[in-house]
Each structure stands twice: as structure tokens, then as C-alpha cells.
Amino acid sequence: MTKENSLVIFQNSKIRRKWYKKEWWFSVVDVVGILINSLNYQKNRNYWKVLKSRLKDEGSQVVTECNQLKLKAYDEKFRVTDTANTKILLRIVQSIPSPKAEPFKLWLAQVGKERLDEIENPELAQERMKSLYEKKGYPKDWIDKRLRGIAIRQNLTDEWKERGIKNKIDYAILTAEISEATFGMTPSEYKKFKGIPTKSNINLRDNMTDLELIFTMLGERVTTEISKNEKPKVFNESKKIAYRGGKVAGKARLETEKEIGKSVITGKNYLK
């Protein structure tokens, strides 16, 4: 599970959420819809609007404690929406008369407990991800490589943070340098090549073959090692290192293609 925009399920209903300030923040409108048993988004918004007004009149601090974060709306665009963490959500749930209130409270507590358990023992998060990929029908060998790739990617981003790089756009630029040097394509170009909607949240790496994952890992691992050795002080130095790391993987890819007589790069994906 990424710490970006994600969906979580309660009784077959989707709830949008976002990892923010080291905890999950859930879409209040989505939760309201579940509790009042409504699939009408506008009705749910109106209910929350009326409830917010009532809570304000009662002097409740719940509304002011909500955060407005950008989540993907039902038109596929990211829009600002009211979100609440577990503590705030429980207070909102108490304000809505619903037979689903108690099971929702129990579910919310379980979600929080699982996250705390995973922080204490990261292997639990890995096992959960492994289970998700298995349910999607991925083969075991592929899953092992994908999980290893996630760990390598985490090491790389940790190294970039050590070099003072924290902006998501900068991460994207550096990642594009590695990808272009490795495969001759940036991630957005690669998604287009594989027929993946470029503006979607579909992960490119979830649609790579074994060999594509292997060379992706190689480029990122070499980049990490070079950066640790040279300790770049400015972004442009990190950018050059990213290209060099990707170039090592790119050369290895070309040599591999000569030996196996076919391209490593493929339009194959796992989309249904």
C-alpha cells in the first residue's frame, strides 16, 4: 500500500483516504454515505454540509479539526475535500444516527491497529502486500521481485532525502532520468507504450515483466550506491548520478537482449 492516495473498503463500500502527517485521513463524505446508506454523492455532501453547520452551532471543534486534502473524485480529477483522522471520524460517527455506526467504529479501530502493528513490524505490511498481489493473480516469482523492488526503491528515496531532496516533483525528475537511461523512455512514456492511461494511478511497475522489474531494480540500486559514495550536495549532481545509475542498467539490458535475441521492453501489462 502506498502512502499516497488510496482506497480502503468497508462492507463493499469504498472510502478514499490519504496518508498525511504520519496517519490516515479519510474522506468524510464517503463515510457519511456509508452511515446514511446512500450512494448519491450529492446527497452525502448535502448531509455533511448540514451536519457541519449543526456541529458549529453546538460549539463542536470537529469541523475545524478536519483537513481539506486533495483526493481523486468520481470524475477522476483530484479535488479538495474534507478529511478526518480516526479520532475525528469517531466523533463524527457519534453524531450520525445509524445502525452501521458501531460496526464502523470497530472496523476503524481495526484499520488503525493494523497500521500500528505494521509500523512495529514492517514484515506485516509486506505480507499484506504479498496477499493483495496473490489475490490479483500475480505469480509468486513476480511477487517476490516486486516486493524486493519496493524495498530497493525505498532505500533510494531515503538516500535522496539524506541529500536534501524532498519535493515529489524532484523525485519524479530523478526517477525519469533513471528510467530513460535504462529503457530509453520516461515512466509516462513507458505507461503510454504499455497502453496504461498516463493520468491514472495505475502503477507502471505492477505492469512490468520479470526482466523489466529486474533492470528497474538494478538502475535504482546502482544509483543509490553511487549517491552514497559521492554524497551529492545539489540537485543537479543527483540528477547526473541518477542518469549514470540508469546507464549501468541500460547497458546490461542491451547485453541481455543480444544474448536472448529479443527485447526486454514489452507492451505487455497485467490490466484486465
N, C-alpha and C positions, 0 to 999 in steps of 0.2 A: 504494500500500500504506500503510495507516495504521500508526502506531507503537503501536497498541493490540494487542488480541488478534487473532492472525492464524493462518492455516493455511499450511503450506508442504508441497510434495509431493515424495516420494522414491519412484520406481518405483511409482507409483499408490497409494502409502500416505500417509495424512495425518498430519502431525506438528504438534501445537499449539505455538505459540510466543508470546512476549510481549517487546516492546521495554522493557528495564529497564536503567537506569544506562548508557545510550548503547550498548547491544549487545543482540543477540537471545539470549533464554533459551528453550531447547527442553524440551518435556515428556520426561522421562527414560523414563517408562513407554511412551510412544509409540515411542521409539527402540528400546527393548528388544523390543517386539512385532515390529518390522521385522527386527531381527537374529536373533531366535529363530523367525522366520517363523510368528507366531501372531496371530490376530485376536481371541483371547479376552482381554478386558481384565483379568479377574480373574487369569488365568494369568500375564499380563505383570506385574501388580502383585506377585504372589507371587514371581516370578523376581527382580524388583528388590529385594524385601524380603530374600530370601536372599543376593543379591549384596551388598547394603549391609552385612549382618551380617558376611559374609566379608571385605569390604574393611576394615571397622572392626577386625576381629581381626588383620588383616595390618598394621595401623597406617597405612593409607592415609588421606590428608586429603580424598579426593574427596568423600565423603559430607558432611562438614562444610562443604565449599565450595559445595554445591548450595544453591539458593534455593527457598523454598516460596512460590510465586506462585499467584494465583487465575486458573485457566483454565476455559473452558467445557467441562464434562463431557459425556458422551454422553446424559445426561438433560436437556441444555440449561441446566443450572444451573452457576453458577460455583463451583468448589471448589478448595481449596488442594491443590497437587500439587508434587512435586519437579521442579525445572527445573535445567538446566545450560547454561552458555555453551559456545562452541565448544571452548575449551581443556579444560574439564572433561569435555565429551562425548567428546572423543577419548581421554581416559584411561579412561572407562567402556567405550568400544567395544573397547579393547585387552584388557579383562577378560572379554569375551564371545566364545567361540569361534564364529565364524560365517563362511560363505563370502561374506556380504554386507558384512563388515567393511571390506575395502579399498575397494570402490566407494562405500561410505557415507562413508569418510574423504575421498575425492576430491570427493564431492558437497558435503560440509560445508565443505571448503576453498573450493569454487566459490561457495557461498552467501555466505561471509564476504568473498571477493574482490569479488563484485558489490556488496555493501553499501559496502565501502570505496571502490570506483570511483564509486558514486553520491554519496558524501559529497564526493569530489574534484570531481565533475562532476554537479550536480543534474539536468542535462538528460537524463542516462541514466535516472534514476528516472522522469522524465516520459515518456520514450519507452517504458519498460516498462509504465507505467500505460496509455498510449495503446494499446499492443499488447493488453493484457488486455481493455480495453473493446471493441476491434475483434473479438476472439475471441468476446465475448459477444453480438455482433451489433448494437452501437450504431452509428448513422450518424455520419459524420465531423463534420458540423456540430455535432452534440450533444456529441461527444467534446471538440471544441475549447472549447466553452463550459464543460464540466465541469472540464477541466483549468485553465481560467482562473479558474473559481470556487474551485478548491482553492488557487491562489496568493493570491487575494483573502482567503480565509479564513485562510491562514497569516499574511498581513500583519496581519489583525485580532487574531489570538491573540498575535502578537508585541507589538502595541500594548498589549493587556491586560496582558501580562507586565511591560511597562515601567511600568504603573500599579500594579504590585504584586499583580496578580490571578493566582493560580497554581492555585487549587483547581478541580478538574474540575466540582464542583457549581456553583461560581460561574460558570464558563464556560457551563454548561447554562442557568442562570438568565438570563444576559445574552443568550444565543442565542434563548431563548424570548421575550424582550422584543422582539427584532428581528423574529422570525417572526410574533408576534401582531400587531404594528403593521403589518407588510407584508401578511399574508394573513388576519388575524383568527383565526389558530389557532397554538397552540404546536406544536413539532415532533412531540410524542407524539400530539396531536390530529390533526395532518396525516397521520401514518402510519396512524392509525385510519381516517381519511377515504379514504385510498387502499387500504385493505384490507391493509396491511402489519402483521404481528404486532408489537405495541408492545414486547414483551420480546425481540425478536430483534435480531441485529447487522446486519440488512439496512439499508443506508444510504438514508435518505429521499431524498437528492439524486440517488442513482442511479436513482430512480424519478420524477424530475421531468421535465416537458416543457421545451422550449427557453425559453419565456416564463417559466415558473416559476423556472428557473435564473437567467435574466436579472434578475428582480426580487429574487431572493435575493442575487445579487451586488451589486446596487445598494444594498440596505439595509445590507449589511456594509461596502461601500466607503465610503458616506457616514458610517457610524458611526466607521470608522477615522479619516476626515478630521476629524470633529468632535472626537474624542478627542485627536488630535494637536494641534489648535488650542487646546483648553481645558485639557488636561493635568489631568484629574480626580484628586483626591487620596484619595478614599474610594470604597468600592464603590457606595454609593447614587447618587453622581454619575455613575459609569459606567453604572449601570442606567438613569438618566434619558436619558443620551446614546444608549444602545442603542435605547431607545424612539423617540427623535427620529429617529435614522438610519432605523429601520424605517418610521416615519411618512412620511418622504420617499418611500420606495419604495412605500408603501401608496397614497399619493395618485397617484403615477404609474401604479400598477396600475389604479386606478379610472378614470382618464382614458383609459387604453388600452382598458379594457373598453367604455367608451362609444363609442369610435371603431370598434372591431372588432365590436361587437354581441354579444359573448359573454364568458363568464367566463374569466379566465386560470387560475383554480384548477380543477383537474380531478382526478377519481378515477383517471385513467389511471396505470398503472405498468408497469414492464418485467419484472415477475415472470412466470416460466413456470409 
